[in-house]
Amino acid sequence: MKFRLFLYGFFMIVCMQQLAAQEQSDLNIIPADTTFISHEVKAGETIFSLSEKYQVSQKDLIAVNPELLFGLKPGSFLRIPVMNNEAFTEYIVKKKQTVFSIARRYRITLDELYRYNPQARKGIQAGQKLRIPLEMNASGKVEPVSTEEVVEEQIVKEIAVAPKVTKRAGYFTHKVAAGETIFDLERRYGMSVDSLIALNPAISKGLTPGLKLRIPIDRVPEMKSEPENESEFIRYRVAEGETIYSLADLFQVRVAELKAANPELKYRTVLTGEELLIPDKRLRMKRYDDMLQDTVWASPQYRLLDNLDRDEIYSQVSGEKYQVALLLPLYLNSNDTVNRVRVSKEELLGDSLSLNSMLKSLNLPKDTFQIRADKVIDPRSENFMHFYEGVLLAVDSLNKRGLSIELHVFDTRRDSSTVLRIIRQESFLNMDLIIGPVFPEQQRAVSAYSAKNRIPMVSPLSAAGSFEKWNPYYFKVNPTKEKLISKTAEWFADEFFNARVFVLKMGDYKHLPEASLVEQCRNRLNETGYYLNNKEVLFREYDASKEGFRGLTYLLTSRRQNVFIVPASSEGQVSVAVTNLNTMAEKYPIRLIGLPSFKNYKSIQPEYYHQVQLEYLAHYFTDYESLPVNQFIGKFRKQFGTEPNEFSFQGFDVAYYFMTALHQFGKQLITEIPGFHLPLNQLNLDFQRVSKTGGFMNEGLFDVCYQKDFSIKNNGLVNPENLK
């Protein structure tokens, strides 16, 4: 043992001497007119990435930091050589200045500022000295540029690269909503954070609900509607102080209808003096709808004229074959045995057919099995078998169109070790798209594999898990409850800004996610400004658990809609609320706003939902009266001899959408899929990034409403078309 320690010590001394000699030799390579900056090592960084970042050779980095030979250690500090022939200035931070304003002043990026001043990442304060790299002009002088000039230059530059956006002067106001982030604003208006902060310095301190921001009108594409029949519309010029809500109330139209007829309003507020197209509700007419095969009320028609590029849905067939992996818990082993019926020796002896088949055998088995005539499948896999069959129909449909798709199906058995064995197969690296697994506990390993190998991965059914936060190749089809609540609140304010809104408290709900729905709806309604001018509308919380339902009837009105939010996740509490509202709906116009989970409550009679006109937003809706849905049902019956369920529709839609996108965009699928829309049977898919470095979540939603005629109506899509 001592001898081993001696050898180890001797070896280390020799290595250190060699390193010292190597360092002395390499130091001669670094020019004498070199200074150094400090860099704190972060997890995941490598010598190669640092040399690329600072444009320094790996040899020079190791020369001044010999400890790099033993690897990078997160949290340690390195010396980065910088040539002195690069111009620098020393800047003293003034009061209320930020890193954003200083970077703008000297036309450098934040990365450059942090590169030469790593301590600034932890914040800056008045009096602190910063080193600023500058470029000299022809006369050898460096003159800093005013903030205003840089801002204007940045905005003009952004507008120049924006796709077909007509330059229009002026600004409009954007009011920050609860939960809105800087990234949301960047994505919505196609502006960098620097430009947003330049126009709105208050952003540098963080976004607060209600904060009013200046946004250049140029950041919204110019879109106009042209009436098919001019007499069906009113052309109206906006007066000072008017809002989209006051106009909707004035002309008795929905805010959604105003936004549809004037598509720019999907992205900005109304502008004083602009001309809007108002559908004249008095001129509604009945027409025959070929899709619905019925006569329906039709609003005035118009054509959309805009300056956006609209590519064909399908690109020319390239002939390339795409490999798609489908990971589902099919429980194949169980399904191989679930139809076996055990038969005893005595039963075999009493069965003449079995006996005749075994005449040559003197030793009958102790027991055996037969296959049941009415075959069944393992109930755990039934819905996933439907999903799989929907995928098969999508592949067949696309292959008939000339798209070449090769599907590889894997049975995960809802077992993490099985999933690991699947992705460790060498052939799995050849996949162009991964659909599944279904459950989050099996998705973790596949998501890491997806991110590492840059293979798009789709979570087809579950809203759980948060892999979209760190995997830029991850697509979540089912939006999270938080996203659903925020979109519901946004839609709620547009639909019910002039209604009487009641929060029906059935018990303590402050700890529930539904508490956020109440708060966001209240904030959104206040932001409309309509409450300030109309005393008939209100937003009131009523504690039914303490005050009873009888007192509620004195607050209702027959002149306006009485809209209810029930912030409860207990089926029992929701059931009591719906039962009582059902009775009141016989005398007053009542509408219940809920979440998709409400329809799963079995103890509530469906007719009650129709009486209170339950309405909610969901990412899927199956219209059994539509022609495409009935065509799908016919194909499914013919192919599989059974009726499709909602999983059959989802399997088809998910596969059809992503395989079409894969064929159209190929390796560019990740960058091109935001704004990519396809008409589907059940799903509304509109994927948007959750952050700059994260993956995607579906934000496409339907407005689903239960009607008093016992039909369930799709009131249309609630997401505006993405700017792209």
N, C-alpha and C positions, 0 to 999 in steps of 0.2 A: 504494500500500500504506500509506504514512504517513498519507495523507488518511483512509483507512478506519479506521486505528487512532485518529486524532484524533476522528472522528465517534463511534466506539464509546466512547471515554473520556468525551466530552461527554455522550453519552446516559446513561451510568452515573451521572455526577454529578447530572444532572437527576432521574433515578429515585430516587437515594438521598435527595435533598432533599425530593422529594415524599413518600417513605416516612416520613422523619423528621417532616414536617409532619403526615402522616396519623396517625403514632403519637402525636404530641403531642395532636392533636385527640381521638383515641379514648381516650387515657389519662384524659381528663376524665370519660369514661363510667364508669370503674371507681371505685366508692365509696372514700372515704378509709379506712374501717374494713375494709380488705381486706388479708389476708396471702396468702402464696404458698407452694405446695408444689412440689417438684421431681418431674419425670417423665422417665424415660429412654425415648426413642422406640425401638420395636421394629419389625422388618420387617413390612410389611403394614398397619401402622396408618395412619389417615388423620385429617385435621382433623375430619371429621364424626364418626368413631368416638371420638375423644378428647373432643369436645364432648358426645357422648352419655354417655360413661363418667363424666365429671366434672360433668355437668349445668351446663355453661358454654357460652355462645353462641360460635359460631365467630368472631364479631366481637371479643369480649372476649379470646379466645385470641390472635388476630392482633395485637390492640392491645399486649399485653405481650410478644409474641414475633414481631416484624415479619419475622424471617427465614423465617417460615412462608409468606410470599408466594413464596419460591423453592422451596417443597416441603419435605417431611419428610425428615430424614436419620437413618437408624437409628444408634443409639448416642449421638445428641445429647441434651441435656437441655433441657426446657421449663419455664417458670414457669406454674403453674396457679393462677389467683386463687381464694381461698376467703374467704367472708364471715366477719368476726370475730364476728358475732352467733351463730355456731354454737359450742356449748360444747365445750371441749377440756380435757383434763387431761394433765399430763406424768407419765409412768410410767417408773420406773427398773427395768430388767430385773434380776431376781434370779438366783442360781445355779440351774442345771438347768431354767430356764424355757424354753418354746418359744413360737413365734408362735401355735401352736394354743391353748395354755393361756391366753395373754394375750387372744387374740381371744374365747375363751369367757368369760373373766372379765368382759369389758365388753360382751358380747352384740353383737359386731360380726363381720362376715365377714372372712376373710383378705384379700379384695380391698380392703375398706375400710382395714384396717390397713396394707397395702402402699401404698394410695393416698396416705396422709398420711406414710408412712415408707418411701419407695422403697428406701432403703439396706437395709432389713430383708430384702429378697429375697435378699441375699447371705449372710444369717445374722445372728443376734443374739448378744450376749455380755453377761455380768453387768456392770452399771454403765452400760449404754447407755441413752440417753434416747429415749423414744418419745412421739409426740403421739397421743392417743386421743380421737376424737370421742365426745361423750356427749349424751344427751337429758336435759334437766332435768325434775324432777318438779314438782308443783304448788307446792311450797314453795321452788323455786329451787335445790334441792340435788340432787346426784348421788351415789348410793350404789352402789358396785360389788357385783355379785352373786357369791355363792360358786360355785366350780366345780361342786360337787355339785348345786346347784339348777339351774344351766344345763344340766348333763348330763341330769338327770331330765326337765327341760322339753323338751329336744331329742328325747329318746327317745319321750316321750309324744306329741310333735307328729308324729314320723315314724310311730308306730303308728296315730295317728288318720287319716293319709292313706293308709296301706297298704290294699290292697283286701281287705276282709272277713277280717281276721286277728283271731281271738279273743284277748282279753287274758288272758294267763296269767302268773303270777308266777314268778320264778326265772330262773336262768341255766344254760347248759350250756357245756361246754368244746369249743372248736375247736382242734385241733392243726394248726399251719401246716405245709403240705407243701412239699417242694422245688419251687421255681419259682412258687409262689403269690404273687400281688401284692395290694396294697390294693384295686385295682379288682376283682379276683376276689371279694374278701370283700364289697365294696359291692354287687356284682351278685348274689351268692349270697343275702345276707341282707337286701337292701334297706335298708341303713344308710349314712349319710354317713360320710365319713372322720373328721369331727369327733367323732361319737358313738362310733365304733370306738376312737379314740385316748383319748377321755374314760374309757371303760371299761377300756382297756388302754394305759396311757401308754407302755409299752415299744415300741409300734408307731412312735412318733415317731422312733425311732432306726433304723427299718427292720425288715423282716420277716426272720426267720431260721427255717430249718426246725426243727420241734420246738417252737417257741414256742406256749404254751398261752394261748388268748384266751377271755375271758368274752363270751358272746353271749346276749342276752335270749331266753327261750323264745318270746316273742311274735313274734320275727322269722321263725319257721317257721309256715306255715299248719297249722291243726289238721286232720289227716286220720286217719280211722279205717277199719278194714276190718271188714265184717260177714260172718261165715261163712254160706255157703248151707246148710251142714250142720255144726252145732256139733260133732258127734262126730268130725269129720275134723281138728280142731285141738286143740292144748293151750294153755290160757291160763296164762301164767307171769308171776309178779311178780319183777322184777329185784332181786337182792340187791346189797348194797354190794360194790364191787370187780369186778362182772361187766362184761364188754364184749360187743359184738356178736360178736366172734371167739370168745370162750370159750363163748358160747351156741350159736353155729353148730357148734362142735366137740362140745358136750354133747349136742345133739339130732341131730347128724349131718345137718345141712341146709346148703345153700350160703348164704353171706352175702347173695347176690343174692335168694334166696328169702325170707330174713328181711326184707330191705328192701322187697320187693314186698308182703308180707303186713302190714308195718308201715311205710307210706310215709313217715312223719315221719323215719325213720332214714336216708332218702336225703339228709337235710340236716343231721342232728345226731347226736350220740352217744346211747347209751341212758342213761336216768335211773334212779337208784336208787328203787325203789318203784313204778315204772310197770308196767302190765300189757301184755304183748306177746302177739301171736297167733303160735303156732308151728305150721307145717304138720306133721302127723303122717305121717312118711315110711312108717310101717307100713301106712297106709291108702291107698296109691297104688292106682289101679285102671286098667283098660284101657277105653277108650271109642273110638267111631268119630268121626273128625274129617271133617266134610263138606268142608272146604277141601282137606285132603290126600288125601281119598278113601282113607283107610287107618285101621287101628286103632293107637292109640298109647297109651303110658303117660301117665296124667293125674294131676297133683298135686291136692290138695284145692282146691276152688273158693271164692271169696269175692267180695263186692261192695265197691267202694271208696266210702266215705262221706266227703266233705270239704266245706270251705266255700269252695272256689274257684269262680270264675265259669267256665263252659264255654259259649262262644258257639257257635252253629251254624256249621258249616264254611262254608256258603255264605250270603251275605247276599242280600237280595231284589235281583233284577236291576234295575239302574238304567237300562239302555238306553244308557248312554254307551259309545262306541266307543274302545278303547284302541289306541294305535299302538306296535308292538313292532319293534325293529330286531334282526336276526340277522346277525352278522358272522362268516363262516366262510371258510377257504381252500379254495374249491371248484375253483380252477384251470379255469374255464370255457373259456378260450381253448385250453388244452391239450386239454381233452376234445372240443373241436370238431375237432381235427386228429388225435387219437390213433387214430381208426378209419379214417383215410385210408390206402389201400394204393396206392403209386405204381405206375403202369402205363406201360411204354415204348411208343414208336411201333410197333415191331415186333410187340409183343403185341396192340396195337389192330388192326393189319392182319390178324392171325391170328384175331381174334375177329369172327365174322360179324355178331353183334348190334351190336357197336360200329361196325362198318364200315357197316352199313345205316343207322344213325342219323346218319352223317356223309357220306352220298353227295352231298349238296349242297355240301359243303365240299371244295375241292381242296387246301387247305393244312392238313394235319393237324398238331396241336401236337406239339412234340418229345416231351413226356411229359405224362401226366395222372394222375388217381387214381380209385380206386373205393372205396366204403364196404364194409368187411369185413362178412361175414354174421354172425359171432359177435362182436358188439360188446363192447368192453372200455372201462374208464374208467381215467383216470390213477391209478396206485396211490397217489399222494400225497393224492388227494382221496377215496379210497374210504371211509375211516372217517368223514370229515366229511359225505359224502353220506348215510351211514347216520344220523348225528346229525340232519341236516336233515330226513330222512324221518320220524324220530321226532317232531321238532317239528311237522311238518305234521299228523301224527295227533293230537297234543295240541290244536292249534288247531281241527281239525275236531271233536274230541270236545267242546271247550268251546263252540264255536259252536252245536252241537246242543243244548247245555244252556241256550242263550239268552244266553250271554256273547258280547259283540261284540269280536272281536280282529282287527285288520288287521296282517298280517305283512309287513315290508319286509326282503328278503334282499339282502345285499351280499357280493360276492366279494372278499375281502381279498388273495387270491393270496400270502399271507404276505409282503406288501410294505408297509413302513411309509409310503412316499409314497402308495400307493393308499389306505391307511387315512386319511391326512390329507385327501385329496381327498373321501373319503366324509363325514367329520364336518364338513367346511367347507360342505357343501350346506345351503342355508337351511332345507330341509324337515326336516333332522335335528333341529332344535330342537323339533319337534313330537312327538318320541318320548317315550313314557311309561316305556319300559323298554328297556335295551340288553343283549342277550345276546351275549357275545364282545367282542373277538376271542379266539382260542384261545391264541396265543403271547404271552408277557410282553413281548417286544420291540415288539409292535404295541399292547399294552394301555396303554403309558405315555401316549400322546397322548389316547386315549379316556378313560382314568381322569381326566386333568386336565379334559377336557371335561365328564365326568360330574359331577365335584365343582363345577365353576364353574356349571353350569346345573342342578344338583340333580336329575339324572336317575339313577335306580337302574341300576347296571351289574353284570352277573353274569359272573364268570370260571368257565366251565362245566367245564373239564377240567384245567387246570394248577394245580399247587400252588406253582409258582415265582413269583417276584416278591413284592413286599411292599407293594403299593398299598393294602391294607386298613389299613396303619398310619397313613395320612394322608388317605385319601378316605372320608368317612363314608357315602358312597352305594355303596360297593364290596362285593360279596358273593363270597366265595371258596368254591366248592362242595367242592373237594378240599382237605382240611386239610393243613397243612404237616407235614413229618416230625417237627419239634419238638413240634407239638401231638399228633400220633399217638403219639409216645413218652411224653409226659406222661400221656395218657389210658390208654395201655397199662399204665403203672406203677401207676396208681390202681386199675385193674381187676385187675391181677395180685395185688395185696395182698389183695383181697377173695376171690379165687378160690383162691389157693395159700398162704395164711397158715400152714397146717398141713402143708405138703409139704416134701420135701427138695429144695432148689433148688441147681442146679449152673450156674455160668457156665463154659461150655466154651470155653476160650481156644485159638484156632487160629493165633495169631500176635499181633503188636502191634496193639491195637485202640484205644488211648487217644486217638488222633487222630480217630477216627470218631464220628459221631453216636450209634452204638450204645453207646458208652461212657456216654453220658448215660442210656440205657435201663437199663444195669446199675446205675448209681449211684442212680437214682430208685427202681428196684425194691427195692434194698437198704434205702434210707431208709424207703420205705412199709412194708416188712415189719417193720422195727424199730419203727415207730410203732404197730403192732398190739399190741405187748407180749406176744405169744404166745410168742416165743422164750424169754422169761425163765422161763417155767413148764414148758417141755417140751424135754427134751434130745434127743429123737428127730428134731426138725426142725433144719435148718441152712441156711446160705447160704455156699456154698464155691466158690471159683474153682479150676478144674482146668486146668492147662496141657497140653493134649493134644499140642501140637507138641513138647514136651520129654519128657513122662512117658509118652506113648503111651496107647492106649485100653485096654490090658490091665489096667493098674492101676485104671482107673475101675470095673471090675466089682466090686472089693472094697468100694466105697463105696455101692453101690446096695442097696436093700432092697425086699422084696416086701410089706412091711406098709403102706407109704405110697407116694404118688405120687412119682416121681423126675422133677422138672421141669427142663428144660434151656433155657438162653438161650445162643444162639451169636452173640456180638457180632462179626459179620464182614459185609462188603459184597461180598467176593469170591465169585463163584459156585463157584470151585474149592474154597475153604475150606469153604463151606456143604455142598457135595456130599460131601466127605470125612467131615464130621461126621455128616450124615444117613445115609450108608451104614453107618457103624459103629454108630450108635444103632439103626438098623433091625435089626441082628443082636442087640443087647442086648434089644430089645423083645420077643423071643421068650420071655425068661425073667422080665423085670421090667416092672412098670407104668411106662411112659415117656411123657412128653408134651413136645413141643417147642414152645416159644413163639417166634414170629417176627414178621416184618412182612409186609405184603401183597406186597412185592417178591419174596418167596421163591417164590411160585407161578409167577413168570415165568422161573425158572431151568430151561432146557430139558434140561440134562445130568443132572438128578435124576429118577429114575423115579417117577412119581406114586404107585405103590403103596407106596413107602418113606414118603411123607408120611402115608399112611393108617396104616401100621404104627406110626409114632412119634406119631400123632395130632397133627399140626401144628395149632396154634391161633393165630389172630391177630385183630386188630381192623381193620376196614375200613369205609369210608363207603358201600360198595355191596355187594350180594349178590343174585344172581338165583336164586330158588327155582323151578326148572323143574317142580316138582310142584304148585305153587300154581295155583289157578283163575285169578286175575287175570293172571298171567304168560302162561298158555296162551291166554287170551282175547286178549291183546295180540299174541301170535305169530300167531294166526289172522287178526286184522285186518291185520297187517303183510303177511302172505303174500298176502291178497286184494287189498290196495291196490298193492303193489309187485312181486308175483310173485317174491319171494326171501325168504331167511331173515334175520331181524334178528340183529345182533350186539350186543355190550355197549354200543356207541355209540348204537345205535338206542334201547335202553332209556334211556340217559342223556339223550338228546335229548328224549324224551317226558317223562321225569320232571322235568327242569329246567324245560321250558316249561310243563308242567301246573301245577307248584307255584307258580312266580312269576306266571304269568298269573292263576291263581286268587286269589293274594294281592293282585295289582293290582286285580282286580275287587272283592274284598271290602273292601280298605282304601283304595284310591285313593291320594291324595296322602299318606295317613298310613302307607303301607307301611313306611317306614323305622322308625317308632316301634313299629309293631304286629307286625312279623314275628318278633321273638324270642319263642319259645314257640309259634309257629304250626306245627302239625303236620298232615301229610296222609299217608294210606296210599299208598305209591308202589310201582312194580313192582321197582325195583332200588335206589334211593337211600334213605338215612336222613338227612333234612335237619332240622337243629336249629341255627339261626344265632344266634350270640351276638357282641356287640361285643368287639373285641380291646382297646379302650381307650375312655375317655370321649369322645374326639374322633375315633376311628378308625372303620373299617368293620366288616364282619362276616366271621366264619369259621364254617364248618360244624363242629359238635362232635358230630353224630349218628353213631354207630358201631354196627356189627354185630359180634357175637362169632361168628367163622367157625371151625368145627372139622372136621377130617378124621376120619372114623370108620373103624374097622377093617372094617366091612362095605362099604367102598369108596364110601360116600356122603359128601357134604359137607353138614354141618348148620349151620343158622343157630340159634345158642343164644339169640338174642334181642337186643334193644337194650341197650346198656350205659350210655346216658346217662339220668339221672333226668329226669323231666318238669320243665321250668323252672318256677320259682315263679309266674311270670305265668300 
